[in-house]
Amino acid sequence: MAKRDYDGPILEIENLSISFFTRMREIPAVMDFSTVVQPGEAMGLVGESGCGKSTVALGVMQDLGVNGRIVGGSIKFKGRDLNDMTPEELRDIRGSEIAMIYQEPMASLNPAMRVGRQLMEVPMIHEGVSEKEAQARARQVVEDVKLPDPERILKAYPHQLSGGQQQRIVIAMALMANPSLLILDEPTTALDVTVEAAIVELVKDLGKKYGTSMLFISHNLGLVLETCDRICVMYSGEAVETGSIEDVFDKMRHPYTQALFRSIPLPGADKNSRPLKAIPGNFPLPHERPPGCNFGPRCDYFQDGRCNAQEIPMVGIEGDDRHDTRCLRVAEIDWDAPVQAEKTHEKGGFGKTVLKMDDLKKYYEVAANALFGGEKKVVKANEAISFEARESETMAIVGESGCGKSTFAKVLMGLETATDGQILLDNREIQDIAIEDRDTKTVSSVQMVFQNPFDTLNPSMTVGRQIMRALEIFGMGASEAERRDKMLELLDLVKLPRAFADRMPRQLSGGQKQRVGIARAFAGDARIVVADEPVSALDVSVQAAVTDLLMEIQRTNKTTLLFISHDLSIVRYLSDRIVVMYLGHIVETGTTDQVFSPPYHPYTEALLSAVPIADTHVEKRRIVLEGDIPSAMNPPSGCPFQTRCRWKSKVPGNKCETELPPMRDLGDGHRTLCWLDEAQMDEMEPVIKIAAE
């Protein structure tokens, strides 16, 4: 193919500057950004929200909208400057030579058109091929992205596919024209870790098969390690460090890169003995950047009069492979100095049992056909859930979407009532009491911190007013003045300036909003706080500060924390005990150490393998789950996990397919729902090993 004849760099971005123009001012989004992507190379672009990653991608696509403009530098694709191309030339290149995969797959699919027809359009429009050839290519590419039953998929509409399947179709669509450059903008953020692992594996294989160069945009350093050859770290509109994965991960030479790695929970981090180190201060707004080094105000190595006196250029690191950094003091800093320990804490003991669930069941009746009614089907969202949580304990509930984590949280909160079983809160039964019938003490005892801080605050009410409203509902404080004092103390507790009491939510960043959510949850002296993915919508550096805050408040108030998450690295760091759920069942439960070392339940084993870890010294066994999670409306017989289990063949007979396994005790309270016998479990090897230096 002529497309592959070019042997120079596929993409060369040189001193690129992009600004957005508003009525008030010019807002620089990207400044002096340079990078090169060679044929067949995968470049990871990482950084926090607002650092300019997606703006660079949109600059390459020449799709900056009416307000965006390239104000300096050049973007060359196969040696030709994209800025100089006519709209017709750009139209020919987009989709055929350069393809982009967005974060939200449904935004790229036409809901009214069958999947096969959408795929066929690409080569028919770009290459003018016949309908028959387009059909053959569509089928081939659906097989390439490892979708089962290609005929059914091609005839389906997008809404009939799961999120992971939709994302595979979007990847298939991007590959239909065999592009030279594939841009992936956070392509797995909305997906479960097991689906993410399969998509990442797929992208790597397809990159090799098609020889495609890739620009992979992500805030997840572990994902970049697994998918890319090179990395470029961005901060506040600038590239601050770039190089090969090994150079940047093992010999980082910029304070921001170092600070980023210190704020993510790698193996070995521990909330008591080796706590994470959050980056101090806040990310600067584009029109409020400091003079000199953008990272200066938050940097441990900042020198007044030097770091803020001039523009900082990128400089090369001798002896490394195209390794550059934007740091004046790179030669003076001792990069191998041990991390100064944050304040360590004694491991606290746990108090009495606060919450006890016994054989909890939650079923929903739904019509088999949403449009025409028909017979009712039962969805078993929670099936025989039993566990205990004690005072001061952090209990993590992990599993993929649809496993029943949030349903059980709703029943605990009183937003739903249980179908069967028992929930004891301080020895009082609450499973049948809906939230409107609960007394104030019960409501204030069980509070929730939600996943998305943007949706949980009233946009027309000040921060202080919202916290005071919670205090009023919980019956705290005898007067308005007392409640105001308590509200200011809560702002101190979540480390927000008292002046924020008069701010509106829109004036706060995501991390600050989440702190307000936490302050509100603790307003009524909660006994139990259910944290539902409380940091997944936040940037890496903010995550560390928010998790640290939750831990600190928990120590002070002796709160029981139920931490719902699918991110096992944060779970390993935070939790004392773990409950693993799959399709409404608890499949494994034990202390964090028990769950993270063999023997595992086969599902836990796959979950551990799916978590991307940003550490080149970690060796991980690859276990990619085949197939999708079965529907809760039509669950498999026998063991809920048997349709995807790689150990099933080791169990004699077809017991896994016909009988639900009993919950077995493996000793010391470590329990698992599995038919494997002890000898087979002893064969299990660790999924995650840390290689010797």
Secondary structure, DSSP 8 states (H G I E B T S, - for coil): -GGGG--S-SEEEEEEEEEEE-SS-EEEEEEEEEEEE-TT-EEEEE--TTSSHHHHHHHHTT--TTTEEEEEEEEEETTEEGGGS-HHHHHHHBTTTEEEE-S-GGGGS-TTS-HHHHHHHHHHHHT---HHHHHHHHHHHHHHTT-S-HHHHHHS-GGGS-HHHHHHHHHHHHHTT--SEEEEESTTTTS-HHHHHHHHHHHHHHHHHHT-EEEEEES-HHHHHHH-SEEEEEETTEEEEEEEHHHHHHS--SHHHHHHHHTS--TT-BTTTB------S----GGG--SS-TTGGG-TT--TTTTTSS----EE-TTSSS-EE--TTTTTS-TTS--------------SEEEEEEEEEEEEEEEEETTTEEEEEEEEEEEEEEEEEETT-EEEEE--TTSSHHHHHHHHHTSS--SEEEEEETTEE-TT--GGGS-HHHHHHEEEE-S-TTTSS-TTS-HHHHHHHHHHHTT--SSHHHHHHHHHHHHHHTT--GGGGG--GGGS-HHHHHHHHHHHHTTT--SEEEEESTTTTS-HHHHHHHHHHHHHHHHHHT-EEEEEES-HHHHHHH-SEEEEEETTEEEEEEEHHHHTSSS--HHHHHHHHHS----TTEEE------S----TTS--SSSTTGGG-SSGGGSSTTHHHHS---EEE-STT-EEE----HHHHHT---SEEE---
